[in-house]
């Protein structure tokens, strides 16, 4: 492979590249429930409290909303560096200053 960018690489005859792309897709598809379930549990605790749980239609709407929101962010942000910049700029002060004061 002569190209440095994987998105511009000619992958039609590269078996390892096609296999790795399929493995990445499978990893994302199989890891999605592991990230959506804690989000739904948190939303359920915040919105509904400990008195009741979501029914089937509320669960479906919540799942579609979470996945759609993540999908829209993935389309809107062109570079992963921007995401890391914002998350680092917000998480570091919270971990360094806000949480020790709260505890």
Legacy VTK file of the C-alpha trace (Angstrom):
# vtk DataFile Version 3.0
C-alpha trace
ASCII
DATASET POLYDATA
POINTS 103 float
0.000 0.000 0.000
1.559 3.291 -1.051
-1.045 5.699 0.299
-0.596 7.124 3.809
-4.309 7.794 4.273
-6.461 4.687 4.648
-9.504 6.461 3.194
-7.727 7.196 -0.105
-6.068 3.774 -0.359
-7.031 1.506 -3.275
-8.540 -1.300 -1.222
-10.241 -3.351 -3.929
-7.496 -6.023 -4.067
-6.111 -5.712 -0.526
-7.410 -8.694 1.443
-5.986 -7.587 4.795
-7.371 -4.066 4.448
-10.852 -5.296 3.564
-10.735 -7.823 6.420
-9.631 -5.149 8.902
-12.406 -2.811 7.748
-14.971 -5.576 8.304
-13.505 -6.327 11.736
-13.717 -2.641 12.706
-17.364 -2.523 11.627
-18.114 -5.654 13.666
-16.306 -4.221 16.700
-18.401 -1.052 16.507
-21.658 -2.960 16.036
-20.922 -5.361 18.886
-19.683 -2.618 21.264
-22.682 -0.320 20.783
-24.886 -2.083 23.373
-22.074 -1.818 25.908
-22.123 1.956 25.581
-25.858 2.516 25.122
-26.992 0.474 28.142
-25.165 2.560 30.799
-26.451 5.734 29.126
-30.028 4.437 29.231
-29.651 3.382 32.861
-28.403 6.847 33.783
-31.219 8.560 31.901
-33.699 6.221 33.558
-32.381 7.032 37.041
-32.349 10.789 36.411
-35.692 11.120 34.642
-37.783 8.413 36.319
-36.075 7.978 39.665
-35.945 4.661 41.447
-39.693 4.230 41.571
-40.308 2.935 38.049
-38.479 1.609 35.002
-38.907 2.368 31.310
-41.456 0.383 29.353
-40.732 -0.999 25.886
-41.692 2.074 23.863
-39.809 4.462 26.170
-36.775 2.182 25.978
-36.910 2.157 22.163
-37.300 5.943 21.953
-34.415 6.464 24.369
-32.170 4.086 22.405
-32.983 5.750 19.082
-32.354 9.191 20.600
-28.955 8.207 22.021
-27.772 6.511 18.825
-29.084 9.378 16.648
-27.362 11.978 18.808
-24.051 10.101 18.598
-24.502 9.656 14.842
-25.156 13.375 14.344
-22.068 14.295 16.377
-19.999 11.829 14.341
-21.167 13.444 11.097
-20.873 17.035 12.316
-17.347 16.821 13.766
-14.828 16.344 10.944
-11.759 15.586 13.045
-11.257 13.401 16.119
-8.697 15.927 17.371
-11.486 18.444 17.909
-13.377 15.979 20.084
-10.269 15.189 22.119
-9.558 18.907 22.525
-13.039 19.666 23.868
-13.216 16.586 26.084
-9.749 17.257 27.507
-10.525 20.903 28.111
-13.712 20.043 30.004
-12.846 16.774 31.773
-9.472 17.815 33.178
-10.761 20.822 35.158
-13.734 18.798 36.396
-11.526 15.927 37.573
-8.864 18.262 38.971
-10.967 20.908 40.683
-14.703 20.197 40.849
-14.729 16.548 41.958
-12.216 16.959 44.831
-14.273 19.860 46.180
-17.482 17.852 45.809
-16.022 14.879 47.645
LINES 1 104
103 0 1 2 3 4 5 6 7 8 9 10 11 12 13 14 15 16 17 18 19 20 21 22 23 24 25 26 27 28 29 30 31 32 33 34 35 36 37 38 39 40 41 42 43 44 45 46 47 48 49 50 51 52 53 54 55 56 57 58 59 60 61 62 63 64 65 66 67 68 69 70 71 72 73 74 75 76 77 78 79 80 81 82 83 84 85 86 87 88 89 90 91 92 93 94 95 96 97 98 99 100 101 102
